[in-house]
């Protein structure tokens, strides 16, 4: 089962490496990872997407909480949360393909952020299934390059991750 784990940790050299090393040492896979400083410059927020049973995720969170740099760990999938991923796709767009690619970007609420004579770069933001659906809806041979940020998540309503 997919889990999105939010980790608040000290913003210092080596902290990311220790979290990733914890996953690697125990044979857990990280499907996506995002990390950036928070409104408090001394802290970073890491969002980890992984899969596993509830028991495995419980073990992961226990191990994370033991790391000195980790301030707080929350499995966002335990409650209501909002998830987004940024995806940029460079597609071939020549002749009649141009209008079709523009139409598909509009249908998926994407934006064309770069235009050349032979290509478009389309930006899409949404959950992973929406971005996957866009890739499935367009002609696979038209895809030149794809870049995805991975999942970022935040609890809904009054649910917050802070010290």
N, C-alpha and C positions, 0 to 999 in steps of 0.2 A: 504494500500500500504506500502511496506517495505521502511524504511528510515534508513540511516546510518548517525549518527550525530557525528561529531568530536568536542571535547571540549578541549580547552587549559585552564588549571587552575593551580593555585598556588599549589605547591607540599608541602602540610602541613597537619597535622593530622586533620581529620574530614571533609575534603573537599569532599571526595568520599561519605561519609555518607550523607552530605547535598544534593548532587546531587540525590542520590538514594531516599532520603526522599522526595524530590520534586516530583519525579515520583510516589512514593507510595501515597503521600497525595492527589494527583489529579486523582488517579486511572489509570495511564498510566502504561503499561507493558514494561519492559525491556526484550527483547528476548536474547540479549547477551551483555556483557560488558567486555571491556578490558581497562586496564589502566597501564601506566608505565611512568617513568621519561623521559623527552626529552633530547636533547643535552645540554639544559640549565637545570642544576640540580634543579633550583628553580621552574621549571614548569613541569607539567605532562600532557600527552595527554590521553584523555579518548575517546574511541570509543563506542558508544551506538547504538545497533540495536533495532529498535522499529517499530511498525506498526501504521498507522493512516492516516486519511485524511490530505490534505494539511493544512486545518484550525487547526487541532489538533497539527500537527508538528509545525506550526507557533506559537501556544500558548506555546508549550514546549520550543522552542528556546527563546521566550520572557521571560519565567520564568527562564530559565538557565542564560540568560544575566543579570538578576537582582541579582543573587548570587554574593556576594562580591569576592569570590575566583576565579570566572570564568573570564578569560581574553578574550576569543574569542569562538564563537560557529559557526560552519558551517555545513549545511546539505549537505553532499557529494553527495547525490542522485540528487541534483539540477543541477549537471553538470557531466562532464566525470570524472570517478573515477575508481580505481582498488581496488578490495576487495579480501582478502584471509582469510582462516581459517586453522588452524592446527588441524588435527585429528589423534589420535592414536587409533588403534583397535587391541585388543588381540583376536586372532582367534584360534580355535582348528585346529591343523594341524598334523594329524596322517595318516600314510600310503599314499594312493593315493591322499588324501586331500592336502598333503604338496605341491605337484607339482601344483595342481590347485590354491591354495592360492598364490603361488609365481607368477604364470601366471597372476592372477587377479591384484596383486600388480603392476606388470610390465605394464599391460594394462592401469592402472590408474596413472601411473608414481609415484607409491608409493615406499617406501623403507622399507625393513624388517630391523628393528633396534634391535630386540631381538629374539633369537631362543632357544627353549627348545625342549625336546623330543616330547612334545605333543602340542606345540603352537608356533605361530609366533606373534610378535607385529609389526604391519605395520603402518608407518607414511605416511600420505597424506597431501598435501598442495594444496589448490585450493579454489574456491568459494564454498559456501554451497551446491549448486546443484550438483557439481562434487562429493563432499564427500557423499552426500545423495545417488547419483547414485551408488557409490561403495558399500554402505551398502545394496542397493537393488539387486545388481548383485551377491553378494555372498550368500551362504546358511545361512539363519537367525539363524539356530540352531548351526552354527559354531562360532557365535559371543559370546565371553566370557565377554568382557568389552570394552566400548567405552569412550574416553575422547576427548572433543572438546573445543577449546579455544574461540570460538565465532568469529564474524567478526572483522577484522581490515581493515581499508580503508585509502586510500590516493588519493588526487586529481591528475588527469593526467596533464601532461605538466607543464606549468608555474604556475598552481594553487597551492598555498601553504597556510598552516595554521601556521602563526607566528604572533608575536606581532608587 
